[in-house]
Amino acid sequence: MTHHSGGTRTTHPVAEMYAREYKAGQMSRREFLVRSTALGVSAAAAYSMIGLKPAMAQRVTPPTGGSLRIQMQILALKDPRTYDWSQLGNVSRGLLEYLIEYNSDGSFSGILLEGWEANADATQYTLKLRPGVKWNNGDDFTAEDVAANFVGWCDTTVEGNSMAARMGGLVDSETGQARDGGVVVVDPLTVQINLPAPDITLVPGMADYPGAIQHRDLIGTNPLDHGVGTGAYKIADHQVGISCRLERNTDHAYWGDTYLDDITFVDLGTDPAAWFAGAEAGEFDMTYETVGEFVDLFTAVGWTESAVTTGATVVVRPNQLNAPYENVEVRRAMLEAVDLSVVLELGMNGQGTVGENHHVCPIHPEYAELPPMVVDKAAAQARLAAAGHADHDFTLVSLDDGLGRFTCDAIAAQMRDAGMTVTREVLPGSTFWNDWLNYPFSATEWNHRELGVQILNLAYRSGVAWNETGFSNAEFDSLLDEANGIQDADARRVVMERLQKIMQEEAVTFIPFWRSLFRHYREGVLNADMHPKFEINVHHLGVAS
């Protein structure tokens, strides 16, 4: 039996169970919304099931017209399947839309999908397309487009295609392509996804920023090369490291509501001090994010502050494909030397919660609480000596932004306190991004994801595109397969506990903290609140008249 997200049919039985658990105090509101809407229950219906009004009603309807300037890094666009930074999705989101979106309250809602259905064990999803949508070249948006994107997402031969990891069991492990019968066009407005085993991560994966929908004939292309999309805007100008300007496409009858005439993203580099100086000089109206001490400074000068608690973090990772980091005792010594509460205070100005050196956050539904981490600098020094690497010079590479730089500085200082030799290498973005996947010991930011299993699939499964640590563990992969099929978070937590312990035992990486994210904007900017995943949906934005 399947259950439609539009609210006229009976809700999914598992969602009804979740509602009972919420009312009994066994799960949080966010956890309930993530779980139930991923199964196809609309946000409005989900709220109704627990007797609340939708938080989405807080979004205001702006007047039509006006311009907005947003401070944000401008990177080179490419095949959306290979997007590796949220900024890329924000730039193209006015042109290339998504099937669904993840909302700040934890719910999922349809964009190019009118709704979706899931069977009882989450092995089959039926996607209902929004009728009347057209591409800006005049073609109808149909199920063939959606099916072509799923097939493209499953293609593991495309270098950097992280969507393949999000598709999970839909990928045939022998061919590296979509499995036969996995993606079925039912009619022009219906696509059926058939999985060999339950997969609770499919819907959240579709909402992530590399999941931008391309025309069926343009899969694998750069949107700058053709400008074809379903969105209300066109990319009028794009200059890497400088700016990007979106203009309303007056030749395209957009299917939905949008308000601004144009949006300009302004790149002021990676130094937060330059962002603040630009704000004081009137160069933009809204930050992409605000970090560290500048949160208080922006608030002090009268900009509106928006904050959200997330599972975002900075991953400071030894890459096991490089010596001496293939040695687990070296990695254990590194982690044993560092007090993560100090890293939170120095790297994040205390704006978050302490991590545990595994990549599952306490706000994830399946998080398992483990004993506190042990910090012992003397033991760390002895462990490193026993491993034969007491004289190794650890070169820790970071971007020259505030967050990564200060986080790595704090880790390096504590490793030095344990008698280790650490060299810090701080690089400008123009240099860092050229080789960021290949540094033996470096730091990258990781976004919040709705489920803990999503993060583990993307970053720590053997051989996936976004595995930055070189970690490969057969037990871990097998347990992760098992966890992906468990809908009940309490049951999944039993498996997750072991997964978290493996990450700690294998000393895979530093996960020092979980970030509270901040954004600031001028008076009169509407619908600009901080999103847990840094998303900026330009169709929602507006300015007061």
ZAMARGU-4260 file (C-alpha; in steps of 0.2 Angstrom, whole numbers, plus 5000, padded with zeros to 4 digits):
<rodrens>
0) 5000/5000/5000 | 5006/5018/4996 | 5001/5034/5003 | 5000/5051/4994 | 5009/5067/5001
5) 4994/5078/4996 | 4984/5074/5011 | 4968/5067/5003 | 4973/5049/5006 | 4978/5040/5022
10) 4995/5044/5029 | 5009/5032/5029 | 5007/5019/5044 | 5025/5022/5049 | 5022/5041/5050
15) 5007/5037/5061 | 5018/5027/5072 | 5030/5042/5072 | 5016/5054/5078 | 5012/5042/5092
20) 5030/5042/5097 | 5031/5061/5096 | 5016/5063/5107 | 5023/5051/5120 | 5039/5062/5121
25) 5050/5049/5112 | 5056/5060/5098 | 5058/5079/5094 | 5047/5089/5083 | 5061/5090/5070
30) 5065/5072/5071 | 5046/5068/5068 | 5046/5080/5053 | 5061/5073/5045 | 5055/5055/5046
35) 5037/5058/5041 | 5039/5070/5026 | 5053/5059/5019 | 5040/5045/5018 | 5029/5057/5007
40) 5018/5065/5021 | 5016/5084/5017 | 5022/5096/5029 | 5005/5102/5033 | 4998/5085/5036
45) 5013/5081/5047 | 5010/5096/5058 | 4992/5092/5058 | 4996/5074/5064 | 5004/5081/5080
50) 4992/5095/5082 | 5003/5110/5077 | 5002/5123/5064 | 5016/5123/5050 | 5031/5133/5053
55) 5032/5137/5035 | 5017/5149/5037 | 5030/5161/5045 | 5037/5164/5027 | 5030/5181/5021
60) 5024/5186/5004 | 5035/5200/4998 | 5030/5213/4986 | 5035/5210/4968 | 5051/5219/4962
65) 5067/5225/4969 | 5085/5220/4969 | 5096/5211/4982 | 5115/5209/4985 | 5122/5194/4994
70) 5140/5191/5000 | 5145/5174/4994 | 5160/5165/4987 | 5158/5163/4968 | 5166/5147/4961
75) 5167/5140/4944 | 5150/5131/4939 | 5151/5113/4932 | 5140/5098/4930 | 5128/5099/4945
80) 5131/5081/4949 | 5149/5086/4954 | 5144/5101/4964 | 5155/5100/4980 | 5150/5117/4988
85) 5133/5124/4993 | 5138/5141/4984 | 5137/5132/4968 | 5119/5126/4971 | 5114/5144/4977
90) 5120/5152/4961 | 5111/5140/4949 | 5095/5137/4960 | 5086/5152/4951 | 5089/5142/4935
95) 5090/5124/4940 | 5077/5119/4952 | 5075/5103/4963 | 5062/5090/4965 | 5060/5093/4983
100) 5068/5105/4996 | 5073/5103/5014 | 5065/5116/5025 | 5073/5124/5041 | 5060/5116/5052
105) 5066/5099/5047 | 5052/5095/5034 | 5053/5091/5016 | 5041/5099/5003 | 5039/5097/4984
110) 5046/5109/4971 | 5046/5101/4954 | 5036/5086/4963 | 5018/5089/4968 | 5020/5074/4979
115) 5028/5057/4982 | 5022/5040/4989 | 5032/5027/4998 | 5027/5009/5001 | 5027/5002/5019
120) 5045/4996/5019 | 5053/5011/5009 | 5058/5000/4994 | 5047/5009/4981 | 5044/5027/4979
125) 5031/5035/4967 | 5035/5052/4962 | 5021/5064/4956 | 5027/5078/4945 | 5020/5095/4946
130) 5009/5098/4931 | 5011/5113/4919 | 5030/5116/4922 | 5040/5120/4907 | 5058/5122/4903
135) 5063/5140/4898 | 5066/5133/4880 | 5048/5129/4878 | 5049/5110/4881 | 5037/5102/4894
140) 5045/5096/4910 | 5040/5077/4910 | 5044/5061/4918 | 5057/5058/4905 | 5067/5072/4912
145) 5066/5065/4930 | 5071/5048/4924 | 5086/5054/4915 | 5092/5063/4930 | 5090/5048/4941
150) 5100/5038/4928 | 5113/5051/4927 | 5114/5052/4946 | 5118/5033/4947 | 5133/5034/4935
155) 5148/5030/4945 | 5160/5033/4930 | 5158/5052/4932 | 5172/5058/4942 | 5166/5068/4957
160) 5148/5062/4955 | 5143/5061/4973 | 5124/5058/4969 | 5129/5040/4965 | 5132/5038/4984
165) 5115/5046/4988 | 5106/5034/4976 | 5112/5019/4986 | 5104/5003/4981 | 5098/5010/4965
170) 5115/5008/4958 | 5120/4991/4951 | 5137/4987/4959 | 5142/4977/4944 | 5139/4990/4931
175) 5141/5006/4941 | 5124/5012/4932 | 5106/5012/4937 | 5100/4995/4940 | 5087/4987/4927
180) 5070/4991/4932 | 5075/5004/4945 | 5069/5019/4937 | 5052/5017/4928 | 5042/5030/4918
185) 5024/5026/4923 | 5016/5041/4913 | 5021/5059/4908 | 5019/5065/4926 | 5024/5049/4936
190) 5041/5040/4940 | 5043/5025/4950 | 5059/5021/4959 | 5061/5003/4964 | 5075/4998/4976
195) 5081/4980/4980 | 5081/4984/4999 | 5074/4998/5010 | 5083/5015/5009 | 5077/5029/5020
200) 5090/5041/5013 | 5083/5042/4995 | 5072/5057/4998 | 5085/5067/5008 | 5098/5064/4995
205) 5086/5071/4981 | 5085/5087/4991 | 5104/5090/4993 | 5112/5103/4982 | 5120/5092/4969
210) 5103/5086/4965 | 5098/5100/4953 | 5087/5095/4939 | 5093/5096/4921 | 5084/5095/4905
215) 5085/5076/4899 | 5095/5081/4884 | 5108/5091/4895 | 5113/5079/4909 | 5131/5081/4913
220) 5133/5098/4906 | 5137/5115/4914 | 5122/5126/4915 | 5132/5141/4910 | 5134/5133/4893
225) 5116/5132/4889 | 5105/5142/4901 | 5091/5130/4901 | 5081/5127/4917 | 5063/5128/4924
230) 5067/5142/4936 | 5062/5160/4935 | 5079/5167/4933 | 5093/5167/4920 | 5112/5169/4924
235) 5116/5186/4916 | 5134/5187/4922 | 5146/5175/4931 | 5164/5180/4935 | 5173/5168/4947
240) 5180/5176/4962 | 5170/5192/4958 | 5151/5191/4956 | 5136/5183/4949 | 5120/5191/4943
245) 5104/5183/4941 | 5090/5192/4931 | 5071/5188/4930 | 5069/5179/4914 | 5055/5189/4906
250) 5054/5177/4891 | 5049/5162/4902 | 5032/5159/4910 | 5038/5153/4927 | 5026/5140/4935
255) 5027/5147/4953 | 5029/5163/4963 | 5045/5173/4963 | 5048/5191/4968 | 5064/5200/4965
260) 5069/5207/4948 | 5088/5203/4951 | 5100/5196/4963 | 5119/5199/4964 | 5131/5187/4973
265) 5146/5197/4978 | 5163/5188/4982 | 5173/5197/4995 | 5185/5183/4998 | 5187/5172/5013
270) 5192/5184/5027 | 5177/5188/5038 | 5184/5205/5042 | 5182/5210/5023 | 5164/5205/5024
275) 5161/5216/5039 | 5170/5230/5030 | 5160/5227/5015 | 5144/5228/5025 | 5149/5245/5033
280) 5153/5251/5015 | 5135/5246/5009 | 5142/5234/4997 | 5129/5220/5000 | 5112/5217/5010
285) 5114/5199/5016 | 5128/5188/5022 | 5130/5170/5016 | 5135/5166/5033 | 5142/5175/5048
290) 5156/5168/5059 | 5165/5170/5075 | 5167/5186/5083 | 5158/5195/5068 | 5142/5187/5073
295) 5141/5200/5088 | 5148/5214/5077 | 5135/5212/5064 | 5121/5212/5077 | 5129/5227/5085
300) 5128/5238/5070 | 5109/5234/5068 | 5109/5220/5055 | 5096/5206/5059 | 5103/5190/5066
305) 5097/5173/5061 | 5103/5157/5069 | 5100/5139/5068 | 5107/5123/5077 | 5115/5111/5064
310) 5126/5096/5062 | 5138/5106/5051 | 5156/5105/5056 | 5174/5106/5051 | 5182/5089/5047
315) 5201/5089/5050 | 5206/5074/5042 | 5222/5063/5040 | 5221/5054/5023 | 5225/5036/5026
320) 5231/5035/5008 | 5247/5045/5014 | 5260/5040/5026 | 5261/5039/5041 | 5242/5041/5042
325) 5239/5023/5036 | 5245/5018/5054 | 5230/5018/5066 | 5242/5021/5081 | 5248/5037/5073
330) 5230/5043/5070 | 5225/5038/5088 | 5239/5048/5095 | 5234/5063/5086 | 5216/5062/5092
335) 5221/5058/5110 | 5231/5074/5111 | 5217/5086/5107 | 5204/5092/5119 | 5189/5096/5107
340) 5181/5108/5120 | 5196/5119/5117 | 5194/5118/5098 | 5176/5123/5100 | 5181/5139/5110
345) 5195/5144/5099 | 5189/5138/5082 | 5171/5143/5084 | 5171/5156/5097 | 5161/5144/5107
350) 5146/5145/5095 | 5141/5126/5095 | 5143/5110/5104 | 5158/5099/5107 | 5160/5084/5094
355) 5166/5066/5098 | 5177/5062/5083 | 5163/5053/5074 | 5152/5061/5061 | 5134/5058/5069
360) 5127/5073/5078 | 5116/5073/5093 | 5102/5081/5083 | 5102/5066/5071 | 5087/5054/5075
365) 5099/5039/5076 | 5113/5047/5086 | 5120/5035/5100 | 5127/5043/5115 | 5145/5036/5119
370) 5157/5038/5134 | 5167/5054/5134 | 5183/5055/5124 | 5199/5053/5134 | 5212/5066/5132
375) 5230/5061/5138 | 5244/5071/5130 | 5258/5060/5138 | 5249/5044/5132 | 5248/5052/5115
380) 5266/5056/5114 | 5271/5038/5120 | 5259/5030/5107 | 5267/5040/5093 | 5284/5035/5099
385) 5279/5017/5100 | 5273/5018/5082 | 5290/5024/5076 | 5284/5042/5071 | 5290/5053/5086
390) 5300/5064/5074 | 5287/5066/5060 | 5282/5083/5055 | 5264/5085/5053 | 5259/5098/5040
395) 5241/5103/5043 | 5234/5113/5028 | 5219/5124/5029 | 5210/5138/5020 | 5214/5156/5025
400) 5196/5159/5031 | 5192/5162/5049 | 5184/5146/5053 | 5195/5133/5046 | 5211/5143/5050
405) 5207/5145/5069 | 5201/5127/5070 | 5217/5120/5063 | 5227/5132/5074 | 5219/5125/5090
410) 5222/5107/5085 | 5240/5111/5080 | 5243/5120/5096 | 5237/5105/5106 | 5247/5092/5096
415) 5262/5103/5099 | 5258/5103/5118 | 5259/5084/5117 | 5277/5085/5110 | 5272/5083/5092
420) 5280/5093/5078 | 5266/5102/5068 | 5269/5114/5053 | 5254/5125/5048 | 5251/5129/5030
425) 5237/5142/5027 | 5233/5144/5009 | 5222/5156/4999 | 5206/5149/4991 | 5214/5151/4973
430) 5228/5139/4979 | 5219/5128/4991 | 5204/5122/4980 | 5216/5117/4966 | 5222/5102/4976
435) 5211/5101/4991 | 5207/5082/4990 | 5225/5077/4990 | 5232/5085/5005 | 5238/5072/5017
440) 5232/5082/5033 | 5219/5096/5030 | 5202/5103/5034 | 5186/5105/5025 | 5169/5111/5030
445) 5154/5099/5030 | 5136/5103/5029 | 5122/5098/5040 | 5113/5082/5033 | 5096/5077/5039
450) 5101/5059/5044 | 5117/5052/5051 | 5117/5038/5039 | 5117/5051/5025 | 5134/5058/5031
455) 5142/5041/5033 | 5136/5036/5015 | 5143/5051/5008 | 5160/5053/5017 | 5165/5036/5024
460) 5159/5022/5013 | 5173/5014/5004 | 5177/5022/4987 | 5164/5035/4986 | 5167/5052/4978
465) 5167/5062/4994 | 5178/5050/5004 | 5191/5062/5009 | 5200/5052/5023 | 5204/5036/5012
470) 5195/5026/5026 | 5189/5009/5020 | 5182/4996/5032 | 5171/4981/5026 | 5162/4980/5043
475) 5158/4998/5042 | 5151/4996/5025 | 5141/4981/5029 | 5133/4989/5045 | 5129/5005/5035
480) 5120/4995/5022 | 5110/4988/5037 | 5107/5005/5044 | 5100/5012/5028 | 5086/5000/5028
485) 5080/5003/5046 | 5066/5015/5047 | 5064/5015/5065 | 5077/5027/5073 | 5078/5018/5089
490) 5082/5001/5080 | 5094/5010/5069 | 5103/5018/5084 | 5109/5001/5089 | 5118/4999/5073
495) 5124/5017/5073 | 5132/5015/5090 | 5144/5002/5082 | 5147/5013/5067 | 5151/5028/5078
500) 5163/5017/5089 | 5172/5011/5073 | 5175/5029/5068 | 5183/5032/5086 | 5192/5016/5087
505) 5200/5018/5069 | 5203/5037/5073 | 5196/5041/5056 | 5196/5060/5058 | 5194/5075/5070
510) 5176/5080/5071 | 5179/5094/5084 | 5161/5102/5086 | 5144/5104/5079 | 5141/5122/5072
515) 5127/5134/5076 | 5126/5144/5060 | 5122/5162/5058 | 5117/5174/5045 | 5114/5193/5045
520) 5104/5205/5034 | 5099/5223/5032 | 5082/5229/5038 | 5069/5226/5024 | 5076/5210/5017
525) 5063/5196/5018 | 5063/5177/5019 | 5082/5177/5022 | 5084/5167/5038 | 5099/5155/5039
530) 5096/5138/5032 | 5104/5123/5041 | 5112/5118/5024 | 5117/5136/5019 | 5104/5135/5005
535) 5097/5151/4997 | 5081/5149/4987 | 5081/5165/4977 | 5063/5162/4973 | 5058/5165/4991
540) 5068/5181/4994 | 5061/5198/4993 | 5063/5216/4999 | 5050/5227/5008 | 5044/5241/4997
</rodrens>
